Amino acid sequence: MSVPVDNRVLIILLSFSCFLCLALLLLLLRFKPTSGRSKGKVGKQGRPPPSPPSLPLIGNLLWLRRPLLDLSPAVRRLAATYGPVVSLSIGPVPAVFIADRRLAHEALVAKGAAFSDRPRPQGANYVYSSDGHVISSASGSLWRLLRRNLSAEILHPSRLRSYAPGRRWALGKLLGSLRAEAEANGGVVVLASSFRNAVFSLMVYMCFGEKLDEKVIRDIMDVQRELLQLALALNIFDLMPRLAKFVFWKRWKAFLAIRRRQEDILIPLIRARRDKKLHDKMKHEQPIVSYVDTLLDLELPEEGGRKLDDLEIVSLCSEFFNAGTDTTSTTLQWVMANLVKFPDIQNKLLEEIRAVTGDSGDEIKEEQLQRMTFLNAVILEALRRHPPAHFLLPHIVSEEVSLKGYLISKGVAVNVTTAEFGWDETVWKDPMEFKPERFLPGGEGHGVDITGSREIKMMPFGAGRRICPGLVLALLHLECFVANLVREFEWKGVEGEVVDLSEELEFTVTMKNPLRASISPWLDR
């Protein structure tokens, strides 16, 4: 699946704008392309970051020659030419790209207060986020309230333990579907869909506090996928929010229709949860506390203490599904692909799992997962070698700030690369090789701080004030699924096929050719 961005329409539109601008400037005999180096008056804190040559109105868009979602190769070339801090003009808000791990730490952690804001929602994002009523919204009291609610009420260790029945249920669904698929196809399974379904089911369980019917889960997952794909395709709205609605009116209409369908599916579930919450209170019962339960309890102090409305809760649920599903299911596929490709690593992991759990087929407990150091190393190596995103979500500078002698103005969008940090040859030996042992004692990754608070060597979850709040949850889910998959089945490549680790950019960086594997239950148990 590829994100359907219509680059041809974009190029025609931009070329026409460029032509008008050039004609006007030539008539006035005043056309001069901007220099590719940093210009302007040097202030007390420095000059603006360097930039490649740009043209009026369209900035650096034609120079990039890449889809807007796939800037990694272009930024890599820019960093090699202009240095690790580069400015690009690709929309109404100036953008700065940071491609150095030390400077990323300085910006996100040491100077985090100045770099922690987010862009205001426009176009599709405005609708998708209910005007910024989501955790990835701009800084302020609402953002702090929503993030604190998620961290304290849902992602607290004691609350995560209460979702253990949901993990068993989702795991059982996954193992059952793999067995059925293998029996029907001579042992061969295609894993992307099964992984995503299992992780999504678990997120739905956490969101609504119960095991929903399979059809309902499928309906939520389908509309969620459609909405996300179209929202990403409409990122042109962020560049030209007013004009794009008229130029791409069919896509805009389709987006609004899918959003209404999402509301039609989720709002009855939200209202049913509200009614159940009232019923349980009257009965003095204490059911599992779901994410929706906590959202129903929230009051917005700066808006007169009002409650979140149903549409705002839909947006928060949608964000919850996206954040917890795609990154985890994508990483899960990368882990298993490497275990299929490197059977010695798979065997070493199986030995550790059996040493900790014994020969019984009982559920692998969380305290047992914590004793599996090689399992943790495998997960960290997958996140280092195959990070689910190559850029963090954009940060907006809230006040004028200096970085590496460059002056970054208030309101500038800052984008930080992530993949290159985990591939830095000055930190990692043979960085493009999959070697989990590097995270064991004596390896260069042993004791690495994946939160980036001390220093940044790899950054799969971001760093600083905007670090992903679901870091612990993601690691728990990955360890739970991988340990059980390896203990349950022997994983091999399909005869005559090679595991292809080529990448493709979707919502996350996933496998270009989804993993196909041959599985069989272990016979020596």
N, C-alpha and C positions, 0 to 999 in steps of 0.2 A: 504494500500500500504506500503510495506517495502522496504528499500534500498537494492538492490540485491548485497550484498558483499559476494563473494565466499570464506568463511572462510576455507573450506576444502583445496582448492588449496593453500591458504596462509599458513596453518599449515604444509602441505607437504613440501612446499618450505623452510619454516623456519626450520623445523625439519631436512631436509637434510643439510642445511647450518650449523646447530648446530652440527650434526654428524661429518661433516668434520672438524669443528673447534675442537671439543672434541678429535677426533682421533689424530689430529696433536699435540695438547697440551699434551695429555697423553703420546704420544711417546717421547716428549721432557721432560716429567716428571715435567712439570712446570705449570700445570693447577691449578688455584685457583679462585673460584668465588669471585666476588667483595663483600665486606661487605655491609650489609644492613644499616649501619650507615655512617654518614658523615666522610670521610677520607681526607687525604691530608694535605698539609702544610697550616697552618693558616696564612693568610696574615694580612695586616693592617686593612682591612675592614671585616675580618671574614673568615670562611671556607665555602665550597659549601653546599647547602642544603642537608639534609639526603635523602637516596634513599633505596628502597628495594633491595634485592640481585638480581644481573643480570648475564647474561651469555654473553660471547663474541659473536659478530656479531648480535645477536637477542635482546640483552639488556633485557628489562622487558616485552617483548611481551607475552611470554608464561605465565609469572606470572599474567598478567592482566586477561587472559581467557575471554575477552569480545571483541565484535566487536569494531574496532577503533573509530567508531562514538559514542559509548555508554560507555563512561568512567566514568560517574557520580558515580555509585556504587563503582567502584574500587578506585576512588579518595577519596570518603567518608571514605572508610576503611583505606586508606593510611594516611589520616589526623588524624584519631583516633589513629593510631600507631606512626607516625613519627612527627606529628605536622602540623601546617597550611601551611607550605612551604615545598614542597616535589619535589624531582628531579626524573625524569623517563627517561630512554633511550628507545625510541620507534621509532627511525629513525636516519637519518644522522645528524640532529640538536638536541642537548640536549634540554630537555623540563622541565620546572619548573611549578608546579601547585600551585596556591594560593587559599586557602579555608578559608580565614578570611576577613570579610568586612573592618576592620580597615587597614589591610595590603593591601587590594585591593585599598583603598583610597590613601594610601601612595604611592603605585606603579603607579596608573593611573593618579592621580591628583597632589600630592605633588612632585613626581619624574617623572611626565609625560613625560618630554623631553627624559629621558633615556629609557622609556618603550613604546614609541609610534610608533615604526617601525613595518613593516609587513614582513612576509616571501617573498622571491623572488619566482615568479611563476615557477612551474616545471610541466612537463607532461601535463595532461589535463588542469590544471589551466593556463599554458603558452598559450595554444591555446584559451581557454575560455576568457582570459583577454586581448588578443592581446598583449602579452608580457608586462603585467602590466599596460596597458592604461585604468585603471578603478579606481574608488574612493577608493576601498579597497586595493589599491596597496601599495608598499613600500613608505616610506616617501621621500620627495624631492619636487622640484619645480613643477613637473607634478602633484603630488598628491594634493599639495596646490591649484594649478590652477583649477583642476577638482572639488575639494570639494567646493572651493569658488564659482565656477560657479553654482553648484547645490543649495547651500545655499542662495546665493544672487539673482539668476535669477529665480529659480523655487519655493523654499520653503519660500521666503519672504512673510509676511502676505498679502501684496497687490496683489501679484501674485496668492496666494492661493485663494483669493476672486474671481479672474477672472475665476477660474475653477469651480465655482458654477454650471454652466449649465451641466458640466460633472457629477457632483455629483447627480444632479436631474435625469439625464439620467440613470446613473448606478443604482440608487435607484429604479427608475421606472421599470427597467428591473428585478431587484430582486423581488420586490413586485408582479409584473406580473407573474413571473415564479413560485413563491410560491403559488399564487392563483390558477394557472392552475394545479400545482401538487396536491394541496389539493383537488380540485374538482375531479380530476381523481382517487384519492386514499382514499376517505372517510375522508379527512381532514389531512391525515398523510403526512409529508414531511421529506425527508432526506436532511440535510442542507449543508453538506460540499461542494458539487459541486456547488450549487447555490451561496453560499457565495464567493467561489473562483472566479467564473465567474464574479460576480458583481464587486469585488475589482479589478480583472485583467482588466476588461473593463475600469474602471476609470483610472488605471495607463496607459493604452494604449491611452486614451484620452489626458492625461497630456503629454505623450511622443510625440504624433503626432499632437495634437491640433485640432482633429476632431473626430467625431463619425464614426468609421470604420464599414464596413459591418460585420455582425455576423460571417460569414464564415471565414473572414480574422482574426478576433479576435480569433476564435477557432483554426485556423491553428497556429497562433503565440503561443497561450497558450499550445497547444499540443507539439510543438517542444521544447518549453521552458522547459516543464515538463520532456520530454524524455532526453534532454541534461543535466538537473540538476541531474536526477536520475543516469545517467551513469557517470557523472563527480564525484559524491559522491562515486559510486562504484569503481571508479578508484583511490581512495585516496591512494592505495598501490603505485601509481607512485611517491608519495611524499617520501615514504620510500626508494624505490629503483628505481629512475627515469630512469636509463639506462636499467637495467635488466627487469623491468616490461613491457616495450614495446614489448620485445620478448616473454616473458612468457604469457602475456595477449594480444597477437596481435589481436585477433578477437574483443575484446572489444575496443581496440584502433582504429581499423578500423571502427567499428560501431560508435564510438564517432565522428570521423572525418566526417563521412557521415551525421550524424545528424547536426553537426556544419555547413556543407555546405548547408543543407536544411534550416537551420535558416537564413543563409546569403541570400539564394534565396528568402526567404519571406520578410526579413526586408530591404534589399538594395533597391528594387524598391520603397518602402515606403519612405525611406530616400531621394532618388533622386527626388521623386515627391514633397517632402516637400521643397527641395532645389529649384526646379523650381517654386513652388508656392510662396516661399519667394521672389524670384526675380520678379515675376509677381506683387505681392502686393506692392513691393517697387516702381515699375514703375507706378502703379496706385495710389500710395500714400495712400494705405489702411493700417489699423492697426488691423490685426486679433489677435486671441489669440496667445500668445507666448508660444510655446511648448518647451519641453526639447530638442528635435532634433534641433529646431531653434537655441538655445543657443550653442549647440555643433558645428553647422555649422559655427558659428561666431568665435569660439575659435581659437587663434593662439598660437603656442608653442614657446615661446621666446628662449628656449635653443636648439631648433632644427631649427634655422634659420627663425622662424616666420611662419613655415608651418601650414597648416590646418590639422585637424584630417582627416584620410582617412575613407572610408566607412566601412572597417572591424573594425576599432577602435570604430566607432560610433555604430556598431552592438553590440560590447562587452559592451559598456556603456549603451545602451538600455536594453540589457539582464540583466545587473546588476540592473538597475532601476526597471525592472519588478519583479525580484526576491525579492529585498529588500522591495518593497512596497506591495507585494501581500501575500506571505505565512504567514508572521508574523501577518498581520492584519486579514486575513481571519481565521487563526487558533485561534487568540484571540477572534474574533467575535463568533466563535463556542463555546469556553469555557464560554463566558459571557452568551449566550443564554441557554447553558446546565444548568448553575447554576440558571438562572431565571425559567427554567422549574422545576428543582429539588426543588426550594424554592419559592413557589408561593407568600408567604408573601412579599418577597423582590420585586418580580415582581409587586405586587399591589402597594407597596409603591412608586416604580419608576413611575408607571402609574399615580398615584395621582400627583406627582411632574410635570410630563410632561403636564398633563391637566391643572394644576394650572398656568403654565407658558404660554401655548399656547392657552388656552381657548378651547371651544368645536368645533371650526371650523376645517375643514380638510385642511386648507392652509398649505403650505410648512413650516416646522420648520426652522426658520432662525438661522444663526450662533450666533447672539447676544442672542437669546433665549437659545441656548445650553449652553452658558457661564453662564447663571443664574441657570442651573440645577445642584446643588451641589451634590445631591444624585446620579445622573447619573454619574458624575465624580468619585464619590466614588466607584460605581459599576465597572467602567472601571479599576480604580487603583487596586481594590481588585482582579480582574481577572488577571491583570498583576503580582501582587504579588504572588497569589496562583498558577497560571498557567503560568509562564514566557515562552515565545515562544522558548527560548533556555536555556540550562543549563550551557553553557559555552560561553564566548565571543570568537570572532574570535581571533586566536593567535596573540600575540604581540611579536616583536623581540627586544631584548635589544640592543641599539645602542652604549652603552658604559658601562664599568664595573661599577657596582653599588651595594650598600649594602642594604639589606632588612632583618629586624629582626635579625641583626647580621650575616646573611649569605651573602657570596659573590656570586653575579650572574654575570657571565662573558658576555662579548660582544658576540652577535650572538646567545644567548640562546633564545629559544621560550618560552614565558610565557603565560600560560593559566589560566584564572580566572573563578572560578565557579560563578554562578549567583543565581540559584534557592535557595540554602541554605541561602543566605542573607535574602531573603524574608520569610524564614521559621525559622529564629533565635528566639528561645523562650526567649532570654534575651531582645528582642526588641518587639516581637509581642505576644499578648495573644492568646492562642489557635491557633497557626499559621496555622494549617492544616484545620481549619474551614473557611468557606466563610462568612465573616462578613463585608459588606461594611461600616457599621456604624463606624468602627475603623478609617476611614478617615474623619469623621465629627468632629466638635469642641468637645473637650473633649476626643477624641479617641487617641490612641497611634500613629496613622498614620496621624493625622491632620497636615497639613503644611509640609508633608514629601518632601524632595528634591529628585525627581526622576532623576535629572541630576547627583547626587552624588558630586556636587562641594563642598558642606559644609561637608557632611558625607554620608556614604553609608548605608542605611537601606534596600533598595531594588534597583535592578539595571537592569530593563528590557531593557534599551536602551544603556547600557554601561556607561562609564564615562571618563572624561578627554579629551585629544586631539582627541581620536578616538570615541567619543560618536556618536551615530547614528544621522546624520543630519536631518533625517526625523521624529524626535520625535513629533514635533507639528503636522505634517501632519497625522501621525498614530493616535494620539488622536482625531483629528478632524474627521477622517473617522470613527473611532469606535463610537464616540458619535453620529454622524449623522446617521449611520446605526442602532444602537441600539435604539435610541429614536424613529425613525420612525417604526421600527419593533414592538416595544412594543405598540406604539399608534395605529398601524393598526390592530394587531391581539392579541387575547388571546392565550397564549402559555401553553399547558398542556403536560404531559407525555402520551405516547401511552398506552392504556389500557393493563394491564398485563405485561408491561415492566418497568424496573428500569433504570434511567439515570446512566450510568456507567462512572465514572470520571477517569478510568484507563488511563495511558499514553502510547503512542507509539512514538518512535523516527523516524521521517522522516527527511526532511530538517529542520523542526521545531518540537517541542514536541507537538504532536496533540493527539486527542482522539483515544484510541485504537479501540473503537467501535463508529463510527461516530454518531452524535446526530440524533435521530428520534423524532419528536414531532408531536403533534396534534394541529393544529391551526384553528382558526375560527375568522372571523371579529367581532369586538365589535358591539353589537346590540344596545347599549345605547347612540350612538353618534347621 
